[in-house]
Amino acid sequence: MIKVLFFAQVREVIGVDQIELEYQHCMTTNSLRTFLAAQGDKWEQALGTDNLLVAVNQTLSQWQVELEDGDEVAFFPPVTGG
Amino acid sequence: MNRVQTQDFCVADEYARLADNPACGAVVTFVGKVRDFGDNQGVTNMVLEHYPGMTEAVLTQIEQEARQRWPLDEVTIIHRVGPLSLSDQIVFIGVSSAHRKAAFAAGEYLIDFLKTRAPFWKKEQTDAEAHWVEAKDSDQQAAEMWHEE
């Protein structure tokens, strides 16, 4: 399984804070994003933007990183703390 | 010691903890507060969201990076989450060191990287509406300056 978390605007637009998906062979951060963005208008709006970051296992990641079964992936906008 | 918490913090208590070391010759602290103009005028309050687990990991990481660059004694990073009102304290950065230059530089380094890497998000509320704060290029540039040195 892959655990997927959403934060801030992304969570608000989709209306869900986390989901679990079956792990697929050769799944990458980008293919996961593309798959999720195709799930409907809200998903496309939240995940189709250039202004999106991805973390794998709680570390900021890149868009062509291969995932492993059991990974935790999070999608969120650029951070605004401090 | 770094903390992510909903409750407020007391600068005097944090200062005392940072300064309680005979080798410490300099203490630098920074407090970030909720102000009335963010992306919009008339901000009355805000909500701070974060990514539990990753937030703490990033704070530990940027502390370790600062310790590799400068000789530091104590480091404290506190960031509040949840609902906050106008003028509330949001973030505390405190650094103690034998020398002032190291303490100043490390304090600035910590806040620059906290702002660009730690997964916190602000949603500001005005009388009329609520909106998510946009990340600023100037914050990104401030963090990138450290890589050029």
Chai-1 contact restraints between the chains, C-beta under 6 A:
chainA,res_idxA,chainB,res_idxB,connection_type,confidence,min_distance_angstrom,max_distance_angstrom,comment,restraint_id
A,F7,B,Y51,contact,1.0,0.0,6.0,A-B,restraint_1
A,A8,B,E49,contact,1.0,0.0,6.0,A-B,restraint_2
A,A8,B,W121,contact,1.0,0.0,6.0,A-B,restraint_3
A,A8,B,W132,contact,1.0,0.0,6.0,A-B,restraint_4
A,Q9,B,W132,contact,1.0,0.0,6.0,A-B,restraint_5
A,Q58,B,G53,contact,1.0,0.0,6.0,A-B,restraint_6
A,Q58,B,M54,contact,1.0,0.0,6.0,A-B,restraint_7
A,Q58,B,A57,contact,1.0,0.0,6.0,A-B,restraint_8
A,P78,B,A135,contact,1.0,0.0,6.0,A-B,restraint_9
A,V79,B,P119,contact,1.0,0.0,6.0,A-B,restraint_10
A,V79,B,F120,contact,1.0,0.0,6.0,A-B,restraint_11
A,T80,B,W121,contact,1.0,0.0,6.0,A-B,restraint_12
A,T80,B,K122,contact,1.0,0.0,6.0,A-B,restraint_13
A,T80,B,V133,contact,1.0,0.0,6.0,A-B,restraint_14
A,T80,B,A135,contact,1.0,0.0,6.0,A-B,restraint_15
A,G81,B,A118,contact,1.0,0.0,6.0,A-B,restraint_16
A,G81,B,F120,contact,1.0,0.0,6.0,A-B,restraint_17
A,G82,B,G32,contact,1.0,0.0,6.0,A-B,restraint_18
A,G82,B,V91,contact,1.0,0.0,6.0,A-B,restraint_19
A,G82,B,I111,contact,1.0,0.0,6.0,A-B,restraint_20
A,G82,B,L114,contact,1.0,0.0,6.0,A-B,restraint_21
A,G82,B,K115,contact,1.0,0.0,6.0,A-B,restraint_22
